[in-house]
Amino acid sequence: MRPTRASPAPWHSATNGWPQTTVNTGGSRRAMARSSSIFHPNAAGTAPLSISALPWRRITVGCRDGATFEADAAILTVPLPLLSKIALPSAAHERVAATADIGFGNVIKILLRFTTKWWADHGGRDLVDLSFLLSDATVPTWWTQHPDEYPVLTGWLAGLKADRVSSLSEAELVDMGLASLAQIFDLPSDGIRRHLVASRAINWGNDPFARGAYSYATPKTRQAQSLLRQSHGDAIFFCGEALYAGPDMGTVEAALASGQETAQTILTGSPGTSSHAR
Ligand SMILES: Cc1cc2nc3c(=O)[nH]c(=O)nc-3n(C[C@H](O)[C@H](O)[C@H](O)COP(=O)(O)OP(=O)(O)OC[C@H]3O[C@@H](n4cnc5c(N)ncnc54)[C@H](O)[C@@H]3O)c2cc1C
């Protein structure tokens, strides 16, 4: 793609402060500027669509900083919850409705760096080789840096457990993590906190470029994926881990396989079959 303009465009304010991108098939830029949110390629009766070597319409993408890009096709790989925040031509916009049938969950991760690996010889137990710890605490899953010696513990909560605490601030999440460790190791929270050097808590549900962490399959997901993977000749392709029809959605492998499949579709004009997809 190549940038064609750097002036602000009026459609950028259309979605309540979300990262804003627009994808338009054909039509003039003036027609795009008149549209508010969803673009209808021929609604303004402007110049016909230019035809490239590929049998698809030409795409114009408008970015938040005012830049626009033109290309023969657009591949949208944003996380699932963000797809509906991008202004699309009506046919592609309608396909995005199918994302409601694909599960998408959150993850919160709490990273705590201590002065020492205080847990290694706690209570007479030799936990020097501890890697993973699974518990019933509010933050149930923890792992160490073993075999590296860094005195860091990483806490993890996902799905409904993450949803229940998603409104907490970073400081509150760190407190919650320390309280969970206190419960697991039967120690006072303040005692553990005395060893704390640095902390971070990351809630992917609050990240404006993620709005969550993983997709997962529901009974309707395969059908939804198949609908989303059809471009309907508008040269707009949806891609990414959530579009992967194999068994391991929510992984880097799934994202890669989906990307390869989409590239194959664009290069050959017919849907590709990833070696990983089943
Ligand atoms: C905490 C955590 C741990 C994980 N651990 C593992 C693991 O160990 N192994 C594993 O295989 N997978 C893991 N995953 C999952 C893995 O990260 C994802 O499955 C994978 O990154 C999905 O790739 P993707 O390209 O589909 O989407 P993403 O990697 O989410 O890429 C989407 C990109 O779109 C960008 N974007 C969003 N909105 C816009 C916009 N409007 N305009 C332009 N760009 C935009 C985002 O910034 C992002 O860079 C983990 C995920 C999380 C959250």
The ligand as an SDF file (V2000), in Angstrom:
LIG
                    3D

 53 58  0  0  0  0  0  0  0  0999 V2000
   -1.5380  -12.5690   27.6430 C   0  0  0  0  0  0  0  0  0  0  0  0
   -1.5290  -13.3890   26.4000 C   0  0  0  0  0  0  0  0  0  0  0  0
   -0.6820  -14.4730   26.3230 C   0  0  0  0  0  0  0  0  0  0  0  0
   -0.6450  -15.2660   25.1730 C   0  0  0  0  0  0  0  0  0  0  0  0
    0.2080  -16.3340   25.1120 N   0  0  0  0  0  0  0  0  0  0  0  0
    0.2600  -17.0770   23.9930 C   0  0  0  0  0  0  0  0  0  0  0  0
    1.1760  -18.1640   23.8770 C   0  0  0  0  0  0  0  0  0  0  0  0
    1.9390  -18.4550   24.7950 O   0  0  0  0  0  0  0  0  0  0  0  0
    1.1730  -18.8900   22.7130 N   0  0  0  0  0  0  0  0  0  0  0  0
    0.3550  -18.5970   21.6800 C   0  0  0  0  0  0  0  0  0  0  0  0
    0.4170  -19.2550   20.6310 O   0  0  0  0  0  0  0  0  0  0  0  0
   -0.5230  -17.5610   21.7540 N   0  0  0  0  0  0  0  0  0  0  0  0
   -0.5880  -16.8000   22.8820 C   0  0  0  0  0  0  0  0  0  0  0  0
   -1.4710  -15.7620   22.9660 N   0  0  0  0  0  0  0  0  0  0  0  0
   -2.3940  -15.5490   21.8470 C   0  0  0  0  0  0  0  0  0  0  0  0
   -1.7030  -14.8710   20.6980 C   0  0  0  0  0  0  0  0  0  0  0  0
   -1.0370  -13.7100   21.1630 O   0  0  0  0  0  0  0  0  0  0  0  0
   -2.7800  -14.4780   19.6650 C   0  0  0  0  0  0  0  0  0  0  0  0
   -3.5360  -15.6160   19.3030 O   0  0  0  0  0  0  0  0  0  0  0  0
   -2.1460  -13.9080   18.4130 C   0  0  0  0  0  0  0  0  0  0  0  0
   -1.3270  -12.7950   18.7160 O   0  0  0  0  0  0  0  0  0  0  0  0
   -3.2410  -13.4750   17.4620 C   0  0  0  0  0  0  0  0  0  0  0  0
   -2.6360  -12.8950   16.3220 O   0  0  0  0  0  0  0  0  0  0  0  0
   -3.4970  -11.9640   15.3770 P   0  0  0  0  0  0  0  0  0  0  0  0
   -2.5610  -11.5040   14.3220 O   0  0  0  0  0  0  0  0  0  0  0  0
   -4.7520  -12.6710   15.0120 O   0  0  0  0  0  0  0  0  0  0  0  0
   -3.9470  -10.7350   16.3000 O   0  0  0  0  0  0  0  0  0  0  0  0
   -3.0700   -9.7460   17.1810 P   0  0  0  0  0  0  0  0  0  0  0  0
   -1.7340  -10.3420   17.5260 O   0  0  0  0  0  0  0  0  0  0  0  0
   -3.9690   -9.3290   18.3110 O   0  0  0  0  0  0  0  0  0  0  0  0
   -2.7880   -8.5440   16.2010 O   0  0  0  0  0  0  0  0  0  0  0  0
   -3.7940   -7.6150   15.9020 C   0  0  0  0  0  0  0  0  0  0  0  0
   -3.1120   -6.2680   15.6940 C   0  0  0  0  0  0  0  0  0  0  0  0
   -4.0870   -5.3160   15.2420 O   0  0  0  0  0  0  0  0  0  0  0  0
   -3.7450   -4.0740   15.8160 C   0  0  0  0  0  0  0  0  0  0  0  0
   -4.9250   -3.1780   15.7410 N   0  0  0  0  0  0  0  0  0  0  0  0
   -6.0100   -3.1430   16.5320 C   0  0  0  0  0  0  0  0  0  0  0  0
   -6.8780   -2.2000   16.1060 N   0  0  0  0  0  0  0  0  0  0  0  0
   -6.3350   -1.6370   14.9940 C   0  0  0  0  0  0  0  0  0  0  0  0
   -6.7620   -0.6210   14.0840 C   0  0  0  0  0  0  0  0  0  0  0  0
   -7.9510    0.0130   14.2020 N   0  0  0  0  0  0  0  0  0  0  0  0
   -5.9370   -0.2960   13.0700 N   0  0  0  0  0  0  0  0  0  0  0  0
   -4.7530   -0.9240   12.9130 C   0  0  0  0  0  0  0  0  0  0  0  0
   -4.2990   -1.9100   13.7290 N   0  0  0  0  0  0  0  0  0  0  0  0
   -5.0850   -2.2580   14.7560 C   0  0  0  0  0  0  0  0  0  0  0  0
   -3.3220   -4.4190   17.2230 C   0  0  0  0  0  0  0  0  0  0  0  0
   -2.5240   -3.3940   17.7870 O   0  0  0  0  0  0  0  0  0  0  0  0
   -2.5110   -5.7030   16.9650 C   0  0  0  0  0  0  0  0  0  0  0  0
   -1.1490   -5.4140   16.7480 O   0  0  0  0  0  0  0  0  0  0  0  0
   -1.5070  -14.9510   24.0880 C   0  0  0  0  0  0  0  0  0  0  0  0
   -2.3750  -13.8460   24.1690 C   0  0  0  0  0  0  0  0  0  0  0  0
   -2.3850  -13.0810   25.3180 C   0  0  0  0  0  0  0  0  0  0  0  0
   -3.3040  -11.8810   25.3850 C   0  0  0  0  0  0  0  0  0  0  0  0
  1  2  1  0
  2  3  1  0
  2 52  2  0
  3  4  2  0
  4  5  1  0
  4 50  1  0
  5  6  2  0
  6  7  1  0
  6 13  1  0
  7  8  2  0
  7  9  1  0
  9 10  1  0
 10 11  2  0
 10 12  1  0
 12 13  2  0
 13 14  1  0
 14 15  1  0
 14 50  1  0
 15 16  1  0
 16 17  1  0
 16 18  1  0
 18 19  1  0
 18 20  1  0
 20 21  1  0
 20 22  1  0
 22 23  1  0
 23 24  1  0
 24 25  2  0
 24 26  1  0
 24 27  1  0
 27 28  1  0
 28 29  2  0
 28 30  1  0
 28 31  1  0
 31 32  1  0
 32 33  1  0
 33 34  1  0
 33 48  1  0
 34 35  1  0
 35 36  1  0
 35 46  1  0
 36 37  1  0
 36 45  1  0
 37 38  2  0
 38 39  1  0
 39 40  1  0
 39 45  2  0
 40 41  1  0
 40 42  2  0
 42 43  1  0
 43 44  2  0
 44 45  1  0
 46 47  1  0
 46 48  1  0
 48 49  1  0
 50 51  2  0
 51 52  1  0
 52 53  1  0
M  END
$$$$
